[in-house]
Amino acid sequence: MKKLLTFIFIALILGSCEDVVDVDLSETESKLVVDAVLRVDKEQQFINVRIGLRTSSIFFEENQPVQAENVTISYGQLNDEGTFDNLSTSSLVEETPGSGIYIPDPNLPTDQRIPTSAAELGTVFILEIDYEDKYYFAQTEYAPTVPIDNLEQGDEVFFDEEQTEVKVTFTDDGSTDNFYVFDFMFGEFQTVEDEFFQGQQFEFSFFYDEETQPGDEITVSILGATRGFYNYMDLVLEQTGNGGGPFQTPVATVRGNVFDITGSENVTVIDDVESPNDFALGYFAVVQEYRRSLIIE
C-alpha cells in the first residue's frame, strides 16, 4: 500500500502521456504486454475482471503468457488533498496456471471481486504488477458512456459491393466533452469524440467487408473512454489501419499508461518514467459498455 500511495501523483501527471514512440527491440528483448480494458455492465453485480499478461520479443508476435509475482487493482475516490477516501483493493491470481489471465482471487477469505457499484464518475482505479523484479503501475478513471439508440442495416456501399453497411445512432449526454470507442467485432474498432455534436443525437455508418453473411448476428458495443484511452486507441488504429484489431503488430509502438517505475521513490523520477523504454505495451482502462445486436439480411 505504501508503494501505491507514493506513486499516485506520478500517475496523475502521466495521465496524458500516450504517444507514438519508436523502440528498437532486438529479437531477444522482451517487454510486458498488458491487456487490461475492463468493460463494466451496470446490470451485473460485479465487474468482469480479466487481465491478460504476456511477454513479446518481436512486438506482438508469439506472445508468451506471464506468471507475475503479484497483481492488484485498487480503487476509490480521490479527495481534494489528493488522497483516497475508502480505498479498496482486489488481489488477482492466474485463472489457470500458465494462462497469463488474471482474475480476482477466489481462494482468499474475503471477496476480491469488484462490485459494479464502485464504478462511478470520479472513481480512480490503479493497477499494480510485480513481475521479474520490476514494478509496473497504471492509473485510470472510470469512463461512463451512453446507450446505443438504434442499430440498423443500410444499403449503401463505400468501396466494394460486398460490403455491409451498419448504421449506429446514439445521443451524447452534453454535460462534458465525451469520448467513445466502438467495438464492431472481428477486431474492428472506431473512435468517436463529441466535438461537433455535443448533447445531440448522432448517426454514423460502419462498413463490414467480408466478415458478415446473411443470417449472421453481429453485436456492436459502445465503450466510454477517457481522453487518454481515446488518444491511445486512435493512434493504434491509425498504425494498424484497423485491420486485425488494436493489438496487431504496429510499425512503431504506441505508449499506453502502464509504466515501469521500478526503484522510483517519489515524484522526482517523472523524467525517468517518461523515457521511451520504461513502459509496458498495452493499456489499463475501466469503461462502461452498452451493446446492441443485429441480424444481417
FINULUM-374706 format. One record per residue (C-alpha): residue number from 1; residue in three letters; x, y, z. Coordinates in pm, whole numbers, plus 50000, padded with zeros to 5 digits. Each point is the difference from the previous one (the first is absolute). Layout:
+-----+------+-------+-------+-------+
!  nr ! rest !    c1 !    c2 !    c3 !
+-----+------+-------+-------+-------+
! NUM !  ALA !     X !     Y !     Z !
...
+-----+------+-------+-------+-------+
//
This chain:
+-----+------+-------+-------+-------+
!  nr ! rest !    c1 !    c2 !    c3 !
+-----+------+-------+-------+-------+
!   1 !  MET ! 50000 ! 50000 ! 50000 !
!   2 !  LYS ! 50294 ! 50234 ! 50064 !
!   3 !  LYS ! 50107 ! 49960 ! 49638 !
!   4 !  LEU ! 49649 ! 50080 ! 49882 !
!   5 !  LEU ! 49965 ! 50326 ! 50190 !
!   6 !  THR ! 50352 ! 50111 ! 49910 !
!   7 !  PHE ! 49936 ! 49988 ! 49628 !
!   8 !  ILE ! 49651 ! 50148 ! 49977 !
!   9 !  PHE ! 50142 ! 50340 ! 49911 !
!  10 !  ILE ! 50222 ! 49850 ! 49730 !
!  11 !  ALA ! 49699 ! 49839 ! 49835 !
!  12 !  LEU ! 49799 ! 50321 ! 50015 !
!  13 !  ILE ! 50269 ! 50183 ! 49804 !
!  14 !  LEU ! 50055 ! 49715 ! 49756 !
!  15 !  GLY ! 49632 ! 49957 ! 49922 !
!  16 !  SER ! 50033 ! 50161 ! 49657 !
!  17 !  CYS ! 50337 ! 49857 ! 49896 !
!  18 !  GLU ! 49867 ! 49775 ! 49725 !
!  19 !  ASP ! 50217 ! 50047 ! 49694 !
!  20 !  VAL ! 50160 ! 49814 ! 49714 !
!  21 !  VAL ! 50363 ! 49918 ! 50072 !
!  22 !  ASP ! 50249 ! 49795 ! 49803 !
!  23 !  VAL ! 50154 ! 49724 ! 50210 !
!  24 !  ASP ! 50293 ! 49803 ! 49865 !
!  25 !  LEU ! 49926 ! 49647 ! 50122 !
!  26 !  SER ! 50231 ! 49715 ! 49917 !
!  27 !  GLU ! 49855 ! 49655 ! 49939 !
!  28 !  THR ! 50114 ! 49888 ! 50345 !
!  29 !  GLU ! 49877 ! 50303 ! 50193 !
!  30 !  SER ! 49657 ! 49966 ! 50158 !
!  31 !  LYS ! 49745 ! 50248 ! 50129 !
!  32 !  LEU ! 49698 ! 49943 ! 50217 !
!  33 !  VAL ! 49670 ! 50013 ! 49808 !
!  34 !  VAL ! 49699 ! 50102 ! 50211 !
!  35 !  ASP ! 49646 ! 49937 ! 49871 !
!  36 !  ALA ! 49793 ! 50171 ! 50268 !
!  37 !  VAL ! 49693 ! 50172 ! 49856 !
!  38 !  LEU ! 49727 ! 49916 ! 50251 !
!  39 !  ARG ! 49646 ! 50035 ! 49864 !
!  40 !  VAL ! 49732 ! 50087 ! 50256 !
!  41 !  ASP ! 49643 ! 49876 ! 49955 !
!  42 !  LYS ! 49794 ! 50186 ! 50260 !
!  43 !  GLU ! 49732 ! 49731 ! 49987 !
!  44 !  GLN ! 50246 ! 49753 ! 50151 !
!  45 !  GLN ! 50098 ! 49987 ! 50367 !
!  46 !  PHE ! 50375 ! 49981 ! 49940 !
!  47 !  ILE ! 50247 ! 50131 ! 49742 !
!  48 !  ASN ! 50133 ! 49729 ! 49771 !
!  49 !  VAL ! 50368 ! 50029 ! 50095 !
!  50 !  ARG ! 50226 ! 49804 ! 49766 !
!  51 !  ILE ! 50347 ! 50141 ! 49941 !
!  52 !  GLY ! 50234 ! 49842 ! 49748 !
!  53 !  LEU ! 50375 ! 50014 ! 50058 !
!  54 !  ARG ! 50245 ! 49884 ! 49735 !
!  55 !  THR ! 50352 ! 50067 ! 49882 !
!  56 !  SER ! 50101 ! 50079 ! 49647 !
!  57 !  SER ! 50345 ! 49991 ! 49841 !
!  58 !  ILE ! 49898 ! 50117 ! 49653 !
!  59 !  PHE ! 49720 ! 50241 ! 50083 !
!  60 !  PHE ! 49676 ! 49797 ! 50005 !
!  61 !  GLU ! 50122 ! 49682 ! 49826 !
!  62 !  GLU ! 50000 ! 49673 ! 50195 !
!  63 !  ASN ! 49895 ! 50153 ! 50330 !
!  64 !  GLN ! 50076 ! 49785 ! 50301 !
!  65 !  PRO ! 49782 ! 49993 ! 50317 !
!  66 !  VAL ! 50148 ! 50162 ! 50309 !
!  67 !  GLN ! 50009 ! 49866 ! 50354 !
!  68 !  ALA ! 50012 ! 50317 ! 50211 !
!  69 !  GLU ! 50098 ! 50004 ! 50365 !
!  70 !  ASN ! 49719 ! 50238 ! 50099 !
!  71 !  VAL ! 49711 ! 50174 ! 49822 !
!  72 !  THR ! 49754 ! 50234 ! 50176 !
!  73 !  ILE ! 49734 ! 50255 ! 49911 !
!  74 !  SER ! 49928 ! 50277 ! 50250 !
!  75 !  TYR ! 49710 ! 50241 ! 49964 !
!  76 !  GLY ! 49834 ! 50292 ! 50175 !
!  77 !  GLN ! 49920 ! 50370 ! 49980 !
!  78 !  LEU ! 50276 ! 50259 ! 50028 !
!  79 !  ASN ! 49925 ! 50287 ! 50237 !
!  80 !  ASP ! 50112 ! 50362 ! 49969 !
!  81 !  GLU ! 50329 ! 49917 ! 50173 !
!  82 !  GLY ! 50089 ! 49741 ! 49736 !
!  83 !  THR ! 49956 ! 49698 ! 50227 !
!  84 !  PHE ! 49743 ! 49724 ! 49977 !
!  85 !  ASP ! 49675 ! 49977 ! 50191 !
!  86 !  ASN ! 49894 ! 49641 ! 50076 !
!  87 !  LEU ! 50274 ! 49835 ! 49794 !
!  88 !  SER ! 49930 ! 49635 ! 49913 !
!  89 !  THR ! 50235 ! 49743 ! 49851 !
!  90 !  SER ! 49936 ! 49687 ! 49794 !
!  91 !  SER ! 50272 ! 49733 ! 49985 !
!  92 !  LEU ! 50021 ! 49809 ! 49673 !
!  93 !  VAL ! 50126 ! 49650 ! 49930 !
!  94 !  GLU ! 50070 ! 49808 ! 49681 !
!  95 !  GLU ! 49674 ! 49834 ! 49895 !
!  96 !  THR ! 50172 ! 49686 ! 49871 !
!  97 !  PRO ! 50373 ! 49937 ! 50050 !
!  98 !  GLY ! 50183 ! 50107 ! 49685 !
!  99 !  SER ! 49704 ! 50192 ! 49853 !
! 100 !  GLY ! 50124 ! 50352 ! 50072 !
! 101 !  ILE ! 49639 ! 50100 ! 50081 !
! 102 !  TYR ! 49949 ! 50158 ! 50343 !
! 103 !  ILE ! 49668 ! 50013 ! 50187 !
! 104 !  PRO ! 49893 ! 50094 ! 50355 !
! 105 !  ASP ! 50145 ! 49734 ! 50232 !
! 106 !  PRO ! 49715 ! 49763 ! 50098 !
! 107 !  ASN ! 50210 ! 49830 ! 50268 !
! 108 !  LEU ! 50035 ! 50292 ! 50240 !
! 109 !  PRO ! 49769 ! 50023 ! 50305 !
! 110 !  THR ! 49851 ! 50331 ! 49881 !
! 111 !  ASP ! 49827 ! 50059 ! 49666 !
! 112 !  GLN ! 50252 ! 50152 ! 49757 !
! 113 !  ARG ! 49747 ! 50073 ! 49727 !
! 114 !  ILE ! 49939 ! 50368 ! 49917 !
! 115 !  PRO ! 49632 ! 50102 ! 50020 !
! 116 !  THR ! 49863 ! 50201 ! 49710 !
! 117 !  SER ! 49867 ! 50248 ! 50257 !
! 118 !  ALA ! 50362 ! 50107 ! 50055 !
! 119 !  ALA ! 50019 ! 50122 ! 49640 !
! 120 !  GLU ! 49877 ! 50356 ! 50029 !
! 121 !  LEU ! 50099 ! 50329 ! 49842 !
! 122 !  GLY ! 50326 ! 50105 ! 50167 !
! 123 !  THR ! 50098 ! 49653 ! 50120 !
! 124 !  VAL ! 50372 ! 49942 ! 49949 !
! 125 !  PHE ! 50134 ! 49651 ! 49929 !
! 126 !  ILE ! 50366 ! 49905 ! 50044 !
! 127 !  LEU ! 50166 ! 49689 ! 49859 !
! 128 !  GLU ! 50325 ! 49873 ! 50156 !
! 129 !  ILE ! 50205 ! 49714 ! 49859 !
! 130 !  ASP ! 50314 ! 49842 ! 50145 !
! 131 !  TYR ! 50178 ! 49795 ! 49737 !
! 132 !  GLU ! 50362 ! 49884 ! 49984 !
! 133 !  ASP ! 50119 ! 50256 ! 50257 !
! 134 !  LYS ! 49827 ! 50284 ! 49816 !
! 135 !  TYR ! 49711 ! 50210 ! 50129 !
! 136 !  TYR ! 49738 ! 50120 ! 49750 !
! 137 !  PHE ! 49742 ! 50264 ! 50083 !
! 138 !  ALA ! 49695 ! 50134 ! 49814 !
! 139 !  GLN ! 49720 ! 50236 ! 50097 !
! 140 !  THR ! 49671 ! 50077 ! 49829 !
! 141 !  GLU ! 49662 ! 50155 ! 50077 !
! 142 !  TYR ! 49674 ! 49818 ! 49939 !
! 143 !  ALA ! 49849 ! 50110 ! 49668 !
! 144 !  PRO ! 49619 ! 49981 ! 49976 !
! 145 !  THR ! 49817 ! 50002 ! 49668 !
! 146 !  VAL ! 49652 ! 50024 ! 49847 !
! 147 !  PRO ! 49790 ! 49719 ! 49846 !
! 148 !  ILE ! 49964 ! 49937 ! 49627 !
! 149 !  ASP ! 49664 ! 50143 ! 49889 !
! 150 !  ASN ! 49971 ! 49802 ! 49679 !
! 151 !  LEU ! 50191 ! 49745 ! 49793 !
! 152 !  GLU ! 49882 ! 49921 ! 49649 !
! 153 !  GLN ! 50129 ! 49870 ! 49669 !
! 154 !  GLY ! 50039 ! 50245 ! 49712 !
! 155 !  ASP ! 50030 ! 49944 ! 49627 !
! 156 !  GLU ! 50285 ! 50232 ! 49910 !
! 157 !  VAL ! 50349 ! 49884 ! 49896 !
! 158 !  PHE ! 50329 ! 50178 ! 50061 !
! 159 !  PHE ! 50251 ! 49832 ! 49767 !
! 160 !  ASP ! 49890 ! 49644 ! 49939 !
! 161 !  GLU ! 49657 ! 49863 ! 49911 !
! 162 !  GLU ! 50065 ! 49713 ! 50240 !
! 163 !  GLN ! 50004 ! 50241 ! 50293 !
! 164 !  THR ! 49722 ! 50010 ! 50258 !
! 165 !  GLU ! 49894 ! 50336 ! 50144 !
! 166 !  VAL ! 49891 ! 50026 ! 50362 !
! 167 !  LYS ! 49858 ! 50328 ! 50134 !
! 168 !  VAL ! 50062 ! 50087 ! 50365 !
! 169 !  THR ! 49802 ! 50270 ! 50183 !
! 170 !  PHE ! 50068 ! 50130 ! 50351 !
! 171 !  THR ! 49938 ! 50319 ! 50200 !
! 172 !  ASP ! 50284 ! 50185 ! 50168 !
! 173 !  ASP ! 49915 ! 50112 ! 50353 !
! 174 !  GLY ! 50131 ! 50354 ! 49943 !
! 175 !  SER ! 50123 ! 50052 ! 50356 !
! 176 !  THR ! 50370 ! 49988 ! 49914 !
! 177 !  ASP ! 50245 ! 49913 ! 49724 !
! 178 !  ASN ! 49943 ! 49632 ! 49930 !
! 179 !  PHE ! 50206 ! 49734 ! 49825 !
! 180 !  TYR ! 49882 ! 49665 ! 49869 !
! 181 !  VAL ! 50149 ! 49678 ! 49865 !
! 182 !  PHE ! 49774 ! 49774 ! 49790 !
! 183 !  ASP ! 50069 ! 49627 ! 49973 !
! 184 !  PHE ! 49856 ! 49845 ! 49683 !
! 185 !  MET ! 50134 ! 49646 ! 50059 !
! 186 !  PHE ! 50261 ! 49833 ! 49775 !
! 187 !  GLY ! 50269 ! 50225 ! 50149 !
! 188 !  GLU ! 49834 ! 50310 ! 49850 !
! 189 !  PHE ! 49985 ! 50317 ! 50211 !
! 190 !  GLN ! 49908 ! 50365 ! 49946 !
! 191 !  THR ! 50078 ! 50303 ! 50217 !
! 192 !  VAL ! 49751 ! 50289 ! 50023 !
! 193 !  GLU ! 50005 ! 50328 ! 50191 !
! 194 !  ASP ! 49707 ! 50240 ! 50047 !
! 195 !  GLU ! 50172 ! 50321 ! 49889 !
! 196 !  PHE ! 49741 ! 50074 ! 49729 !
! 197 !  PHE ! 49684 ! 49844 ! 50150 !
! 198 !  GLN ! 50021 ! 50064 ! 50373 !
! 199 !  GLY ! 49665 ! 49929 ! 50164 !
! 200 !  GLN ! 49845 ! 49888 ! 49670 !
! 201 !  GLN ! 49899 ! 49676 ! 49836 !
! 202 !  PHE ! 50262 ! 49876 ! 49755 !
! 203 !  GLU ! 49989 ! 49733 ! 49730 !
! 204 !  PHE ! 50289 ! 49850 ! 49806 !
! 205 !  SER ! 50058 ! 49703 ! 49773 !
! 206 !  PHE ! 50249 ! 49718 ! 50031 !
! 207 !  PHE ! 50078 ! 49769 ! 49708 !
! 208 !  TYR ! 50085 ! 49633 ! 50048 !
! 209 !  ASP ! 50204 ! 49847 ! 49721 !
! 210 !  GLU ! 49975 ! 49624 ! 49966 !
! 211 !  GLU ! 49950 ! 49912 ! 50366 !
! 212 !  THR ! 49621 ! 49976 ! 49987 !
! 213 !  GLN ! 49749 ! 49787 ! 49811 !
! 214 !  PRO ! 49617 ! 50006 ! 49995 !
! 215 !  GLY ! 49869 ! 49842 ! 50318 !
! 216 !  ASP ! 50306 ! 50093 ! 50207 !
! 217 !  GLU ! 49943 ! 50177 ! 50330 !
! 218 !  ILE ! 50232 ! 50290 ! 50076 !
! 219 !  THR ! 50036 ! 50182 ! 50329 !
! 220 !  VAL ! 50116 ! 50361 ! 50019 !
! 221 !  SER ! 50132 ! 50141 ! 50329 !
! 222 !  ILE ! 50038 ! 50362 ! 50103 !
! 223 !  LEU ! 50273 ! 50052 ! 50259 !
! 224 !  GLY ! 50062 ! 50307 ! 50208 !
! 225 !  ALA ! 50351 ! 50140 ! 49976 !
! 226 !  THR ! 50220 ! 50245 ! 50182 !
! 227 !  ARG ! 50188 ! 50243 ! 49779 !
! 228 !  GLY ! 50316 ! 49794 ! 50054 !
! 229 !  PHE ! 49839 ! 49670 ! 49899 !
! 230 !  TYR ! 49837 ! 50168 ! 49698 !
! 231 !  ASN ! 50336 ! 50140 ! 49888 !
! 232 !  TYR ! 50167 ! 49663 ! 50051 !
! 233 !  MET ! 49740 ! 49811 ! 49796 !
! 234 !  ASP ! 50002 ! 50268 ! 49730 !
! 235 !  LEU ! 50377 ! 49968 ! 49958 !
! 236 !  VAL ! 49993 ! 49620 ! 50001 !
! 237 !  LEU ! 49723 ! 49987 ! 49738 !
! 238 !  GLU ! 50188 ! 50254 ! 49790 !
! 239 !  GLN ! 50306 ! 49775 ! 50001 !
! 240 !  THR ! 49819 ! 49673 ! 49937 !
! 241 !  GLY ! 49751 ! 50136 ! 49748 !
! 242 !  ASN ! 49734 ! 49834 ! 50221 !
! 243 !  GLY ! 50092 ! 49668 ! 49847 !
! 244 !  GLY ! 50031 ! 49720 ! 50254 !
! 245 !  GLY ! 49908 ! 50216 ! 50296 !
! 246 !  PRO ! 50190 ! 50228 ! 50235 !
! 247 !  PHE ! 50252 ! 49733 ! 50103 !
! 248 !  GLN ! 50124 ! 49926 ! 49647 !
! 249 !  THR ! 50376 ! 50046 ! 49961 !
! 250 !  PRO ! 50062 ! 50373 ! 49931 !
! 251 !  VAL ! 50298 ! 50158 ! 49825 !
! 252 !  ALA ! 50069 ! 50214 ! 50305 !
! 253 !  THR ! 49892 ! 49949 ! 50358 !
! 254 !  VAL ! 49716 ! 50202 ! 50151 !
! 255 !  ARG ! 50075 ! 50089 ! 50358 !
! 256 !  GLY ! 49707 ! 49929 ! 50231 !
! 257 !  ASN ! 49959 ! 50073 ! 50370 !
! 258 !  VAL ! 50179 ! 49702 ! 50159 !
! 259 !  PHE ! 50342 ! 50115 ! 50120 !
! 260 !  ASP ! 50300 ! 49818 ! 50142 !
! 261 !  ILE ! 50093 ! 50206 ! 50305 !
! 262 !  THR ! 50228 ! 49748 ! 50166 !
! 263 !  GLY ! 50221 ! 50161 ! 50262 !
! 264 !  SER ! 49818 ! 50333 ! 49986 !
! 265 !  GLU ! 49927 ! 50150 ! 50340 !
! 266 !  ASN ! 49834 ! 50334 ! 49935 !
! 267 !  VAL ! 49872 ! 50245 ! 49742 !
! 268 !  THR ! 50351 ! 50111 ! 49902 !
! 269 !  VAL ! 50034 ! 49691 ! 49780 !
! 270 !  ILE ! 49742 ! 50121 ! 49747 !
! 271 !  ASP ! 50265 ! 50081 ! 49740 !
! 272 !  ASP ! 50134 ! 49646 ! 50026 !
! 273 !  VAL ! 49652 ! 49850 ! 49974 !
! 274 !  GLU ! 49936 ! 50191 ! 49680 !
! 275 !  SER ! 50298 ! 49841 ! 49829 !
! 276 !  PRO ! 49873 ! 49790 ! 49704 !
! 277 !  ASN ! 50120 ! 49664 ! 50127 !
! 278 !  ASP ! 49846 ! 50024 ! 50348 !
! 279 !  PHE ! 49650 ! 49885 ! 49918 !
! 280 !  ALA ! 49805 ! 49684 ! 49929 !
! 281 !  LEU ! 49806 ! 49955 ! 49679 !
! 282 !  GLY ! 49622 ! 50026 ! 50029 !
! 283 !  TYR ! 49755 ! 50202 ! 50205 !
! 284 !  PHE ! 49804 ! 49992 ! 50327 !
! 285 !  ALA ! 49646 ! 50140 ! 49977 !
! 286 !  VAL ! 49670 ! 49953 ! 50184 !
! 287 !  VAL ! 49713 ! 50092 ! 49769 !
! 288 !  GLN ! 49624 ! 49964 ! 49992 !
! 289 !  GLU ! 49860 ! 49793 ! 49714 !
! 290 !  TYR ! 49663 ! 49982 ! 49826 !
! 291 !  ARG ! 49922 ! 49749 ! 49725 !
! 292 !  ARG ! 49748 ! 49954 ! 49720 !
! 293 !  SER ! 49968 ! 49710 ! 49758 !
! 294 !  LEU ! 49876 ! 49969 ! 49643 !
! 295 !  ILE ! 49928 ! 49712 ! 49759 !
! 296 !  ILE ! 50156 ! 50065 ! 49658 !
! 297 !  GLU ! 49750 ! 49968 ! 49714 !
+-----+------+-------+-------+-------+
//
